[in-house]
């Protein structure tokens, strides 16, 4: 009797509507916490609520470096997610991971989801595509550095908050005035290598590395110890010694100092908008990243930071159909426009940017279009397209060490960058020989 009841229960379970409508699960690993984590969760919830075939499960796996390492470890263990967020400096690493990823253009073709690679803005798309224009990973959270201004801190120091800050020459004079006016934190920065070396190089149209910054081949060498880079870092080192530039850490530790109202100027990602808007209890502006007048071809264009979404191999075909549907959803105009407006990340499609402008968002929030203009005003050059270097996360660690030596007054900018080149080139040779 018991056996027959269990058998009947098993049959009824197989045939039940609940089982018949079981949704395919898609694992999505990312690096966002705080307000950005909330916004990603909202996107996932909206996608799940809008259809009944797939359930995307989003999981935070640590900061960018930790998320990349978690994805690599999971693949080796056969437990990889379907979608992995990888920051831009991990692009070359992912490209060289043969058999670990499935190109986005193939996923989208297989899924039948709406996908037009030409819909993505060129300065973003080019970073994640092959030389033939095939998209390897999906641009997701793309940002570029800008200058944030605490207007209240300027006024407290007796400095006009509307002063021209377009050039580093003007910024230097303003830092003098802020310091003289009693500011204890005239300037702070986030992501020092990304902003003050990688983007500095692109913005002045000087090479950061040979071989078109790594796009043209693996046999590349760092060129970050050139005249333009050394001059900028020399100035920043002097500001650090004079208490006009306050160093707080390698990532975005300085964001807390700016959002609390302590600092007057902040070089940070355009995506700082979400946190600054939510937390700042002072009037603030966003301005273009300054450039050194008369150096290189400045202002050229800045380059992107942030991350893209890589699709991992090792899953069932029907699951990749769901992955394609989710990626198409994330790229849709309404979703992208809202993401751009909420976060300060670039709209990755032309249509999303146009929709944002037509909605009056830029008029109501002055400065929020600066990142877009800064990235798209000029056609990128070989020096300003971006960086594609092997072992770049580790190279950034070396650069950070050398920059800290400059800020502390232990090395000249030339000595530090010569050392960064020598140490970084050794990693590039190791990466080249392994691939």
Secondary structure, DSSP 8 states (H G I E B T S, - for coil): -HHHHHHHHHHHHHHSHHHHT--EEEEEEE---HHHHHHHHHHHHHHHHH-SSEEEEEEE-SSHHHHHHHHHHHHHTT---SEEEEEGGGHHHHHT-TTTEE-HHHHHHHHT----GGGB-HHHHGGGB-TT--BSSEEEEEE-EEEEEEHHHHHHTT--TTS--SBHHHHHHHHHHHHHTT-S-SEEESSHHIIIIIIHHHHTT--SBHHHHTTT-S---B-TTSHHHHHHHHHHHHHHHTTSB----SSSTHHHHHHTT--SEEEEEGGGHHHHHHH--S-EEEE---B-TTSTT-S-----EEEEEEEESSS-HHHHHHHHHHHHHHHSHHHHHHHHHHH----SBHHHHHHHHHTTHHHHSTTTTHHHHHHHSS---TTTS----TTHHHHHHHHHHHHHHHHTTSS-HHHHHHHHHHHHHHHHHHHHHH-
